[in-house]
């Protein structure tokens, strides 16, 4: 049966289905129910949909902002070009940690004699670890989609282009729609950085996306360019799974963003794992063929089956060009307090500001932006952002370290003096507290088993203005690794209990 809109169109033609353009119907697939209505309405020439908050980018900054907006009674939408969760969930933090967990399990199986059992080497499988990583990603991405749906947040799959005045144009798969937003939050994230000559080919030279999304093959002899967080994690993983690994870092020490003590401890751990680390060296050239020949700036060469480029990340600002936004020295969007760019425009996460590119930082920035929109009073207490590196052993740090403007002292406690460390055969590492003259906690660093799980305690201590005495008087459970923080506090006030 035909109506005026379908008159002249042969029955069964894919051009029009039930009066809705086929392109619009196809474009709505994969979007939320609310988004399908928006796209189909646009396909029928309907009015522009209006929102209180539109988050451009569905990563930790964007989707968290949209959820907070919905909790505050605002009408919110998220525009995401692929699947919600961003780099962190889909091709970053989550799949990396899943791979590392698989590698560490196999590594420990091969060294089970440390706890009185028979060593069982050779249990690791790249394919099995990749399946575990992707299954984890799928589970968590579905969880984010469910949260957005339950909070009535419109999820639109497509690429956004921002226009002055809060207009947002979205190109979906087969249709273009326009939205009106009272407030726009740019949360477009970042992408791997590849210097000229180090572009990935998916075979010999690869980056994190090729490994985590496409399971690019990694040979037995690996050179990793970049000794920062990403490079260190991959180095540890591939060494634990039986590869020969060389890390080349242009700065003077491994893990440059970390405190010097963390860098030194991980360098020792890498040496024990037979990971070679070259610092203060630059890669001059990579010749590809049957493997690669890597030439350094001093003329020395090394062969590799696989070269992993992990030199850093760059902000993704596609779709923001029409706004002519001011950028800082890192080419990220310059922002004021709570991520504000101008009235009704905010930018958070990797695309903006000066903070480290961390998923949890982006989440809190997204929440802060929405709370500014809602008129929530600014909390003046510090909100220190911790960093964690999932190497073996783990490393984490937060707050200030010695060497800054204010005089800061340090008290530390080694894990080898912990009962728990000996029960699980993980005695490497330490916990250190940095404190001011009045004993207030200024920062801290932990290297060792569970470092990432414990660093939040130090962050909370900084926020609450806690002192060494406060931590020393907490009866931390025994036997645990967390006792190291209490022991460090006791050492700082001159009462070392289990250390000389």
C-alpha positions in Angstrom: 0.0 0.0 0.0 1.3 3.4 -1.0 0.7 6.9 0.4 1.6 10.3 -0.9 5.2 10.0 0.3 5.7 6.7 -1.4 3.8 7.3 -4.6 5.9 6.5 -7.6 8.3 4.3 -5.7 8.1 0.6 -6.7 6.8 -1.7 -4.1 9.7 -3.5 -2.2 12.1 -0.7 -3.0 14.7 -0.1 -0.3 14.4 3.6 -0.7 11.4 4.1 1.6 10.2 1.8 4.4 6.9 2.7 6.1 7.4 6.3 5.2 10.8 6.6 6.7 13.9 7.0 4.6 15.9 3.8 4.5 19.1 5.7 5.2 17.7 7.1 8.4 16.4 3.6 9.5 19.9 2.1 8.8 21.6 5.0 10.6 19.6 4.4 13.8 20.8 0.8 14.1 23.1 0.5 17.1 21.8 3.7 18.7 19.6 3.9 21.7 15.8 3.9 21.4 15.8 7.7 22.0 18.4 8.2 19.3 16.5 6.1 16.9 13.5 8.4 17.4 15.7 11.5 16.8 17.2 10.1 13.6 13.9 8.9 12.2 12.3 12.2 13.1 15.1 14.0 11.2 14.7 11.6 8.3 11.1 12.7 8.1 12.0 16.4 8.2 11.1 16.8 11.8 12.1 19.6 14.1 15.7 19.8 15.5 15.9 17.9 18.8 17.0 20.0 21.8 19.1 19.0 24.8 20.3 20.5 28.1 23.6 18.8 27.7 25.3 17.1 24.7 28.5 15.2 25.4 30.6 14.8 22.3 32.5 11.6 22.9 31.3 8.6 24.8 34.5 7.9 26.9 34.9 8.2 30.6 34.5 12.0 30.5 31.6 12.1 28.1 29.4 9.3 29.4 30.0 10.2 33.0 29.0 13.8 32.3 25.8 12.6 30.6 24.9 10.3 33.5 25.5 13.1 36.0 23.4 15.4 33.9 20.5 12.9 33.9 20.8 12.4 37.7 20.5 16.2 37.9 17.2 16.2 35.9 18.7 17.4 32.7 18.0 16.1 29.2 21.3 14.6 28.0 22.7 13.0 24.9 26.0 11.3 24.1 27.5 11.3 20.6 30.0 8.5 20.0 31.6 7.4 16.7 32.0 3.8 17.8 31.0 2.2 21.1 30.7 4.0 24.5 33.6 3.6 26.8 36.1 5.5 24.7 39.7 4.5 24.4 40.0 3.4 28.0 37.3 0.7 27.8 37.6 -0.4 24.1 41.3 -0.2 23.3 43.2 1.1 26.3 43.0 0.6 30.1 40.6 -2.3 30.2 41.9 -4.6 27.4 45.5 -3.8 28.4 44.9 -4.9 32.0 43.1 -8.0 30.8 46.1 -9.0 28.7 48.4 -8.3 31.6 46.3 -10.4 34.0 46.5 -13.3 31.6 50.2 -12.9 31.2 50.8 -12.5 34.9 48.8 -15.7 35.6 51.0 -17.6 33.2 54.1 -16.0 34.5 53.3 -17.0 38.1 52.4 -20.6 37.0 55.9 -20.9 35.6 57.3 -19.8 38.9 54.9 -21.6 41.3 57.9 -23.1 43.1 58.1 -19.7 45.0 55.1 -20.9 47.0 56.1 -24.6 47.2 54.3 -25.9 44.1 55.6 -27.3 40.8 56.5 -24.8 38.1 54.1 -25.1 35.1 55.6 -23.0 32.2 54.2 -22.6 28.8 50.5 -22.1 29.6 50.2 -18.6 28.0 48.3 -18.1 24.7 48.1 -14.8 22.8 44.8 -15.9 21.3 43.3 -16.9 24.6 44.4 -13.7 26.3 43.0 -11.7 23.4 39.6 -13.5 23.7 39.6 -12.8 27.5 40.4 -9.1 26.8 37.6 -8.7 24.2 35.1 -10.5 26.3 35.9 -8.2 29.1 35.4 -5.2 26.8 32.1 -6.4 25.5 30.8 -7.0 29.0 31.7 -3.6 30.3 30.6 -1.7 27.1 27.2 -3.4 27.3 27.1 -2.2 31.0 27.7 1.4 29.9 25.0 1.2 27.3 22.6 -0.2 29.9 23.4 2.7 32.3 22.8 5.3 29.6 19.5 3.6 28.7 18.3 3.3 32.2 19.0 7.0 32.9 17.2 8.0 29.6 20.4 9.4 28.1 20.2 9.5 24.3 23.1 7.6 22.7 23.8 8.5 19.1 26.4 6.6 17.0 28.0 9.0 14.6 30.6 11.8 14.1 29.8 15.3 15.5 30.7 18.7 14.1 30.2 21.6 16.5 28.9 24.9 15.3 28.7 28.2 17.2 25.7 28.8 19.3 25.3 25.2 20.6 24.4 23.6 17.2 25.6 20.1 16.7 25.6 18.3 13.4 25.9 14.5 13.5 26.8 12.3 10.6 25.6 8.8 11.3 25.8 5.8 9.0 23.6 7.0 6.2 22.0 10.1 7.6 22.8 13.6 8.9 20.9 15.1 11.9 21.1 18.3 13.8 20.8 18.9 17.5 20.5 22.0 19.6 22.3 22.0 22.9 22.1 24.5 25.8 25.5 23.1 26.9 28.1 21.2 25.0 30.8 19.1 26.7 33.7 18.2 24.4 35.1 14.9 25.5 36.7 13.7 22.3 39.7 12.0 23.9 43.0 11.2 22.3 44.7 8.9 19.9 48.2 7.2 19.7 51.0 9.5 18.5 53.2 8.2 15.7 56.2 10.2 14.7 57.2 10.3 11.0 58.7 6.9 10.0 57.0 5.1 12.8 53.5 4.8 11.4 51.9 1.4 12.1 51.6 -1.2 9.3 49.9 -3.8 11.4 52.7 -6.3 10.9 56.2 -5.0 11.8 55.5 -1.7 13.4 52.4 -1.6 15.6 50.8 0.5 18.3 48.4 -0.1 21.1 45.3 0.0 18.9 46.7 -2.8 16.6 47.4 -4.9 19.7 44.3 -4.3 21.7 41.7 -4.2 18.9 43.1 -6.3 16.1 45.4 -8.8 18.0 48.4 -7.9 15.8 51.0 -10.6 15.9 54.0 -9.9 18.2 57.2 -11.8 17.5 59.7 -13.2 19.9 62.1 -10.3 19.7 60.4 -7.0 20.6 61.7 -3.4 20.6 59.4 -0.9 22.3 59.9 2.8 21.5 58.9 4.8 24.5 59.4 4.0 28.2 56.4 5.8 29.6 53.3 4.1 31.1 52.1 2.4 27.9 55.6 1.2 26.9 56.4 0.0 30.4 53.2 -2.0 30.6 53.7 -3.7 27.2 57.4 -4.4 28.1 56.4 -6.2 31.2 53.6 -8.1 29.5 55.7 -9.4 26.7 58.6 -10.2 28.9 56.3 -12.3 31.2 55.0 -14.1 28.1 58.5 -15.2 27.0 59.6 -12.5 24.6 63.0 -10.8 24.5 62.2 -7.1 25.1 64.2 -3.9 24.6 62.8 -0.5 25.7 64.2 2.7 24.1 63.4 5.9 26.0 64.6 9.3 24.9 64.6 10.8 28.4 67.1 9.9 31.1 65.1 7.3 33.0 62.4 4.8 32.6 58.9 6.0 33.3 59.7 9.8 33.2 56.3 10.9 34.7 56.8 8.9 37.9 58.8 9.9 41.0 62.5 9.0 40.8 62.1 6.3 43.4 59.4 4.6 41.4 61.5 4.7 38.3 64.5 3.2 40.0 62.5 0.4 41.6 60.9 -0.6 38.3 64.3 -0.4 36.5 65.6 -3.0 39.0 62.5 -5.1 38.5 62.9 -5.0 34.7 66.5 -6.0 35.0 65.4 -9.1 37.0 62.9 -9.9 34.2 65.7 -9.5 31.7 64.1 -6.5 30.0 66.8 -4.3 28.5 66.3 -0.6 29.0 68.1 2.1 27.0 67.6 5.6 28.3 68.7 8.9 26.8 68.5 7.5 23.3 66.4 8.4 20.3 65.3 6.2 17.4 66.7 7.6 14.2 65.3 5.2 11.7 63.3 1.9 11.4 63.9 -0.1 8.3 61.1 -2.6 7.6 61.3 -5.9 5.8 61.5 -9.4 7.3 61.2 -7.8 10.7 62.9 -4.5 11.4 66.3 -2.9 11.8 66.1 -0.1 14.4 68.9 2.5 14.2 69.5 4.8 17.2 70.8 8.3 17.2 74.3 7.1 18.2 74.5 4.9 15.0 74.0 1.6 16.8 71.4 -0.9 15.4 69.3 -3.7 16.7 67.0 -6.2 15.0 63.4 -6.9 16.0 60.6 -9.1 14.8 58.1 -6.4 16.1 58.5 -2.7 16.9 55.9 -1.3 19.2 55.6 2.5 19.1 54.5 3.9 22.5 55.8 7.4 22.5 52.5 9.0 23.7 49.1 10.3 22.7 47.7 13.3 21.0 44.3 15.0 21.5 41.5 14.3 19.1 39.8 17.6 18.1 38.0 16.6 14.9 34.7 18.3 14.7 35.6 21.3 16.7 37.3 23.3 14.0 34.5 25.7 13.4 34.7 26.9 17.0 38.3 28.1 16.6 39.2 27.1 20.1 42.3 28.3 21.9 44.8 25.5 22.5 47.6 25.2 25.1 51.2 24.2 24.4 50.1 20.5 24.3 47.6 21.3 21.6 44.8 20.5 24.0 41.8 22.8 24.4 42.5 25.6 26.9 40.0 25.6 29.7 39.2 27.5 32.9 37.8 26.1 36.1 35.6 23.0 35.9 36.6 22.7 32.2 34.7 25.8 31.1 35.7 27.2 27.7 32.9 29.8 27.3 29.3 30.1 28.3 27.6 26.8 27.5 30.8 25.2 26.3 33.1 22.8 28.3 36.0 20.5 27.4 37.2 17.6 29.5 39.5 14.6 29.5 42.4 14.0 27.1 41.3 16.7 24.7 41.5 19.5 27.2 43.5 21.1 30.0 46.9 20.3 31.5 46.2 17.3 33.6 47.6 13.8 32.8 45.6 11.9 30.3 43.9 9.5 32.7 40.4 8.0 32.5 39.5 8.7 36.1 40.6 12.3 35.7 38.3 12.6 32.7 35.4 11.1 34.7 35.7 13.7 37.5 36.2 16.5 35.0 33.0 15.5 33.2 31.1 15.5 36.5 32.6 18.8 37.5 31.5 20.4 34.2 27.9 19.2 34.7 27.9 20.4 38.3 28.9 23.8 37.1 25.9 23.7 34.8 23.7 22.7 37.6 25.0 25.4 39.9 26.5 23.0 42.4 28.9 24.9 44.7 32.5 24.3 44.0 34.3 22.1 46.6 37.5 23.8 47.7 39.2 20.7 49.0 42.0 19.3 46.9 41.2 16.3 44.6 44.6 14.7 43.9 44.7 12.5 40.9 46.7 9.3 41.3 48.6 7.5 38.6 49.0 3.7 38.4 51.2 1.6 36.1 50.2 -2.1 35.8 53.7 -3.5 35.5 55.0 -6.4 37.7 55.4 -5.1 40.3 52.7 -2.4 40.1 53.6 1.2 40.7 51.4 4.1 41.8 51.9 7.7 43.0 49.9 10.8 44.0 50.4 14.3 45.2 53.7 16.2 45.8 57.2 14.7 45.9 60.4 16.1 47.4 62.2 18.7 45.3 59.4 21.2 44.9 59.0 24.7 46.3 57.9 23.5 49.7 60.2 21.4 51.9 58.9 17.9 51.8 60.2 14.9 53.7 59.8 11.2 53.1 59.2 8.1 55.3 59.2 4.7 53.7 58.7 1.0 54.5 59.9 -2.0 52.4 57.5 -4.7 51.4 60.2 -7.3 52.3 59.4 -6.6 56.0 55.7 -7.4 55.5 54.3 -10.8 56.5 51.7 -10.7 53.7 54.4 -10.2 51.1 56.2 -13.4 52.1 53.0 -15.4 52.2 52.3 -14.7 48.5 56.0 -14.6 47.4 55.9 -10.9 46.3 58.4 -9.1 48.4 59.6 -6.5 45.9 58.6 -2.8 46.5 57.9 -0.3 49.2 55.4 2.3 50.3 56.5 5.9 50.9 54.7 8.9 52.4 55.8 12.4 51.5 54.9 15.0 54.2 55.2 18.6 55.2 57.0 19.9 58.3 53.7 19.9 60.2 53.3 16.2 59.4 50.4 16.7 56.9 50.5 14.2 54.1 51.7 15.8 50.8 51.9 12.8 48.6 53.0 9.2 48.3 54.2 6.4 46.1 53.9 2.7 46.2 55.7 0.0 44.2 54.6 -3.6 44.7 51.7 -6.0 44.8 48.4 -4.1 45.0 49.9 -0.6 44.6 47.0 0.6 42.5 44.5 -0.6 45.1 46.2 1.2 47.9 47.1 4.6 46.4 43.6 5.9 46.9 44.1 5.8 50.7 47.0 8.3 50.3 44.9 10.5 47.9 42.1 10.5 50.5 44.6 11.5 53.3 45.8 14.4 51.1 42.2 15.6 50.5 41.2 15.4 54.2 44.4 17.1 55.4 45.4 14.0 57.3 48.8 13.7 59.1 51.3 11.0 59.7 49.8 10.6 63.2 46.3 10.0 61.7 47.6 7.1 59.5 49.8 5.7 62.3 46.8 5.4 64.6 44.7 3.3 62.2 44.9 -0.4 62.9 45.4 -1.6 59.3 44.4 -5.2 58.9 47.1 -7.8 59.4 48.5 -9.4 57.3 48.0 -7.1 54.4 50.2 -5.0 52.1 48.3 -1.9 53.3 50.1 -2.1 56.6 53.1 -0.6 54.8 51.4 2.8 54.9 50.9 2.6 58.7 54.5 1.4 59.1 55.8 4.3 56.9 53.7 6.8 59.0 55.2 5.3 62.2 58.7 5.7 60.8 57.9 9.3 59.9 56.9 10.2 63.5 60.0 8.5 64.9 58.4 5.3 66.1 59.4 2.6 63.5 57.8 -0.6 64.6 58.9 -3.3 62.1 61.9 -1.6 60.5 65.3 -0.6 61.9 
